[in-house]
Amino acid sequence: MIGGRSVLAVITARGGSKGLPRKNLAPFRGAPLIAWTIRAAQAAPAIDRLILSSDDAEIIGTARSLGCEAPFRRAPELAGDTAASIDVLLDAADRVPGYDIVVLLQPTSPLRTADDIEHTLAVMAESQAPGAVSVSEAPCHPYLIFQRDPAGRLSPFVEKPADLGWRRQDLPPAYRVNGAVYAADLAWLRAERTLCKAGETVAYEMPVERSIDIDTLEDLRAAERAAD
């Protein structure tokens, strides 16, 4: 629990994957990729219940062998490439009712720790916000990104204030949602149908080196190097 409110954590892991086939079970530092998310969640005291949402029998069996509850098998219509994370998360919450806060944990963030989960929930509780997400420093500042017209002429994607210089140290901090931890008040999530809403969601900053989100074999190798 956090702030007297019950917490359900949901690991979402479908069987299909294009960038890295069967990535949720890919070997990573001597264990299936999903094991690292299960272990982090199991070590987070604020989580009252941890469950898996998957359509895949092998992933379900692996999760259960690691002590993660898998109380149902996800419906095929929620396991395709176009399935929305919100729908998957709300489906899990409907199947396992009675919780105030839901936490989404994706197996593709294996370097996320129990402390990262705890801190994300803590900043949400302390700020009395309806939701919180983990972020990391953006690899490229928005003011330094340009678009190009058909003639090849550049224009800024985001207009930089005239009083700011071009040096990175002159620019305000910029962050990206890193995909490691999403937490939300369940009633708010049902109403808003988003895990990150401007002006309402608060952020917990994770180090860049723990913020790798695995989608390809190159990402997996980068995470292995970062973990060494």
C-alpha positions as CSV (number, residue, x, y, z in Angstrom):
1,M,0.0,0.0,0.0
2,I,1.0,3.6,-0.4
3,G,-0.7,6.4,1.5
4,G,-3.3,3.9,2.8
5,R,-4.3,3.0,-0.8
6,S,-4.0,-0.5,-2.2
7,V,-1.8,-1.2,-5.2
8,L,-2.1,-3.7,-8.0
9,A,0.9,-4.2,-10.3
10,V,0.3,-5.7,-13.8
11,I,3.1,-7.1,-15.9
12,T,2.0,-7.0,-19.6
13,A,3.7,-9.5,-21.8
14,R,2.1,-10.7,-25.0
15,G,3.6,-13.5,-27.1
16,G,4.0,-11.6,-30.4
17,S,6.9,-9.3,-31.1
18,K,8.2,-8.0,-34.4
19,G,11.5,-6.2,-33.5
20,L,12.8,-9.0,-31.4
21,P,10.8,-12.3,-31.7
22,R,9.8,-13.8,-28.3
23,K,11.6,-10.9,-26.6
24,N,9.8,-11.3,-23.2
25,L,11.5,-14.6,-22.8
26,A,14.8,-13.6,-24.4
27,P,17.9,-14.6,-22.3
28,F,19.2,-11.7,-20.3
29,R,22.0,-12.0,-17.7
30,G,21.2,-15.7,-17.1
31,A,17.4,-15.4,-16.9
32,P,14.4,-14.8,-19.2
33,L,13.9,-11.1,-19.7
34,I,10.6,-11.1,-17.9
35,A,12.3,-12.4,-14.7
36,W,13.9,-9.1,-14.0
37,T,10.6,-7.2,-13.9
38,I,9.0,-9.9,-11.8
39,R,11.9,-9.8,-9.3
40,A,11.8,-6.0,-9.1
41,A,8.1,-6.0,-8.4
42,Q,8.3,-8.8,-5.8
43,A,10.9,-6.7,-4.0
44,A,8.7,-3.5,-3.9
45,P,6.9,-3.3,-0.6
46,A,4.2,-0.9,-1.8
47,I,2.8,-3.5,-4.2
48,D,0.0,-5.5,-2.7
49,R,-0.6,-7.9,-5.5
50,L,1.4,-8.7,-8.6
51,I,-0.2,-10.3,-11.7
52,L,0.7,-11.1,-15.3
53,S,-1.4,-10.3,-18.3
54,S,-0.4,-12.5,-21.2
55,D,-1.9,-14.5,-24.1
56,D,1.1,-16.8,-24.3
57,A,1.2,-20.2,-22.5
58,E,5.0,-20.3,-22.3
59,I,5.2,-16.8,-20.8
60,I,2.4,-17.6,-18.3
61,G,4.3,-20.8,-17.3
62,T,7.6,-19.0,-16.9
63,A,6.0,-16.2,-14.8
64,R,4.3,-18.8,-12.5
65,S,7.6,-20.6,-12.1
66,L,9.1,-17.4,-10.9
67,G,6.3,-16.8,-8.3
68,C,4.2,-14.3,-10.3
69,E,0.5,-14.9,-10.3
70,A,-1.2,-15.3,-13.7
71,P,-4.9,-15.6,-12.8
72,F,-6.2,-15.4,-16.4
73,R,-5.2,-15.7,-20.1
74,R,-5.5,-12.5,-22.0
75,A,-8.1,-12.5,-24.8
76,P,-6.7,-12.6,-28.4
77,E,-8.2,-9.2,-29.3
78,L,-6.1,-7.6,-26.6
79,A,-2.9,-9.3,-27.7
80,G,-2.5,-8.0,-31.3
81,D,-0.1,-5.2,-32.6
82,T,-2.9,-2.6,-32.3
83,A,-4.0,-3.4,-28.8
84,A,-3.8,-0.4,-26.5
85,S,-2.0,-0.6,-23.2
86,I,-4.9,1.2,-21.5
87,D,-7.3,-1.5,-22.6
88,V,-5.0,-4.3,-21.4
89,L,-4.5,-2.6,-18.1
90,L,-8.1,-2.0,-17.5
91,D,-9.0,-5.5,-18.5
92,A,-6.6,-6.8,-15.8
93,A,-8.0,-4.4,-13.2
94,D,-11.6,-5.6,-14.1
95,R,-10.5,-9.2,-13.7
96,V,-8.8,-8.6,-10.3
97,P,-11.0,-5.9,-8.7
98,G,-10.7,-4.1,-5.4
99,Y,-7.5,-1.9,-5.8
100,D,-7.1,1.8,-5.7
101,I,-3.9,2.2,-7.8
102,V,-2.7,0.2,-10.7
103,V,1.0,0.0,-11.8
104,L,2.0,-1.0,-15.3
105,L,5.3,-2.8,-15.6
106,Q,6.7,-3.8,-19.0
107,P,9.2,-6.6,-19.2
108,T,11.2,-4.5,-21.7
109,S,12.7,-2.4,-18.9
110,P,14.9,-5.0,-17.2
111,L,17.2,-2.5,-15.5
112,R,14.3,-0.9,-13.5
113,T,14.7,-1.6,-9.8
114,A,12.3,-2.1,-6.9
115,D,13.4,1.3,-5.7
116,D,12.3,2.9,-9.0
117,I,8.8,1.4,-8.5
118,E,8.7,2.6,-4.9
119,H,9.9,6.1,-5.8
120,T,7.4,6.5,-8.6
121,L,4.5,5.6,-6.3
122,A,6.0,7.8,-3.6
123,V,6.1,10.9,-5.7
124,M,2.5,10.2,-6.8
125,A,1.4,9.9,-3.2
126,E,3.4,12.9,-1.9
127,S,2.1,15.2,-4.6
128,Q,-1.4,13.8,-4.4
129,A,-1.3,13.5,-8.2
130,P,-3.6,11.0,-10.0
131,G,-0.7,9.5,-11.8
132,A,3.0,9.2,-12.0
133,V,5.5,7.9,-14.6
134,S,9.2,7.3,-14.7
135,V,11.2,9.5,-17.0
136,S,14.9,10.0,-18.0
137,E,16.8,12.9,-19.6
138,A,15.9,13.2,-23.2
139,P,18.8,12.1,-25.5
140,C,18.2,15.1,-27.8
141,H,16.7,18.4,-26.6
142,P,13.5,19.4,-28.4
143,Y,14.9,22.8,-29.2
144,L,17.7,21.1,-31.2
145,I,15.4,19.1,-33.4
146,F,14.4,20.3,-36.8
147,Q,12.0,19.4,-39.6
148,R,12.7,19.7,-43.3
149,D,10.3,21.0,-46.1
150,P,10.2,19.5,-49.6
151,A,12.9,21.9,-50.8
152,G,15.2,20.8,-48.0
153,R,14.9,23.9,-45.9
154,L,15.0,23.5,-42.1
155,S,12.6,24.8,-39.5
156,P,12.5,24.1,-35.8
157,F,10.1,21.4,-34.5
158,V,9.7,23.5,-31.3
159,E,10.4,27.2,-31.4
160,K,13.3,28.1,-29.1
161,P,12.8,31.3,-27.0
162,A,15.1,34.1,-28.4
163,D,16.8,34.7,-25.1
164,L,18.2,31.1,-24.9
165,G,21.5,30.2,-26.5
166,W,22.2,27.0,-28.5
167,R,24.6,25.4,-26.0
168,R,23.0,22.4,-24.2
169,Q,23.8,23.9,-20.8
170,D,21.8,27.0,-21.8
171,L,18.6,24.9,-22.3
172,P,16.0,23.9,-19.7
173,P,16.0,20.2,-18.7
174,A,14.0,18.0,-21.1
175,Y,12.7,14.5,-20.3
176,R,11.2,11.6,-22.0
177,V,8.8,8.9,-20.6
178,N,11.1,5.9,-20.4
179,G,8.4,3.2,-20.2
180,A,9.7,1.6,-17.0
181,V,7.0,2.5,-14.5
182,Y,3.5,3.9,-14.9
183,A,1.2,4.4,-11.9
184,A,-2.3,5.7,-11.8
185,D,-5.4,6.1,-9.7
186,L,-7.7,3.5,-11.1
187,A,-10.8,5.7,-11.2
188,W,-8.8,8.5,-12.9
189,L,-7.4,6.1,-15.4
190,R,-10.9,4.8,-16.3
191,A,-12.1,8.4,-16.8
192,E,-9.1,9.8,-18.7
193,R,-7.9,6.7,-20.5
194,T,-4.3,7.9,-20.5
195,L,-1.3,7.1,-18.3
196,C,0.3,10.5,-18.8
197,K,-1.7,13.7,-18.9
198,A,-0.1,17.1,-19.1
199,G,-0.6,19.2,-16.0
200,E,-1.7,16.2,-13.8
201,T,0.8,13.4,-14.1
202,V,4.0,13.8,-12.0
203,A,7.4,12.3,-12.8
204,Y,10.1,10.3,-11.1
205,E,13.5,10.6,-12.8
206,M,15.5,7.5,-13.5
207,P,19.2,7.5,-14.6
208,V,19.6,7.2,-18.4
209,E,21.7,4.0,-17.9
210,R,18.7,2.2,-16.3
211,S,16.2,3.5,-18.8
212,I,16.9,1.3,-21.8
213,D,13.6,0.0,-23.3
214,I,14.2,-3.2,-25.3
215,D,12.6,-3.5,-28.7
216,T,15.4,-4.9,-30.8
217,L,18.4,-7.2,-30.4
218,E,20.6,-4.1,-30.4
219,D,18.6,-2.7,-27.4
220,L,19.1,-6.0,-25.6
221,R,22.9,-5.9,-26.1
222,A,22.9,-2.3,-24.9
223,A,21.1,-3.2,-21.8
224,E,23.6,-6.0,-21.1
225,R,26.5,-3.6,-21.5
226,A,24.8,-1.1,-19.2
227,A,24.2,-3.8,-16.5
228,D,27.9,-4.8,-16.4
